[in-house]
Amino acid sequence: MYFAEDKDNKKHAFHGDTYVAVTEFGDKVKASVLLSYGNATQPGNKHSGDQLKLLSEKKLRPALLERADILPVLEKKETLEIK
């Protein structure tokens, strides 16, 4: 992973390993994942870098694989129409 220094002398990751997953295939799929930079790259987005703490602690987060796990944390839903 590569880092660059910001104006405020803090470093941010901008290149390197991005996605890590450990997946258990069985009757029910289980997975732990990490998207090191977070789920956004737009400046000011609350998800930009939100998983770096987990990365620094060498931890993964549970993958949201079931509707019941996704809906409580869903922030935005878009319906796309194919024409």
C-alpha positions, -999 to 999 in steps of 0.1 A, spaced: 0 0 0 13 35 -9 6 67 10 6 104 1 7 133 25 -22 157 28 -21 195 34 -25 188 71 4 164 72 -18 134 75 -12 105 52 -39 88 30 -37 56 11 -39 60 -27 -26 27 -42 -21 -9 -32 -41 -38 -20 -77 -28 -21 -100 -58 -13 -94 -88 9 -119 -115 15 -120 -148 34 -149 -169 23 -163 -201 37 -184 -221 12 -209 -245 28 -246 -248 34 -246 -211 41 -218 -189 27 -199 -169 53 -173 -142 46 -152 -116 62 -140 -87 40 -121 -54 40 -120 -27 14 -89 -9 27 -97 26 14 -134 23 24 -164 23 1 -158 57 -15 -131 78 -30 -149 111 -32 -133 138 -10 -155 144 21 -175 112 17 -180 96 51 -169 62 37 -136 74 23 -110 56 44 -136 43 69 -120 8 69 -84 19 74 -87 15 112 -97 -22 107 -67 -26 83 -43 -11 108 -56 -36 134 -54 -65 109 -91 -71 112 -118 -78 87 -155 -70 89 -184 -94 83 -197 -94 47 -233 -83 43 -247 -112 23 -283 -115 34 -311 -89 28 -318 -89 66 -282 -77 72 -282 -52 44 -315 -33 49 -307 -19 84 -276 -2 70 -287 7 35 -281 43 28 -292 47 -8 -312 25 -32 -312 32 -70 -333 14 -96 -318 12 -130 -339 8 -161 -325 -9 -192 -338 7 -224 
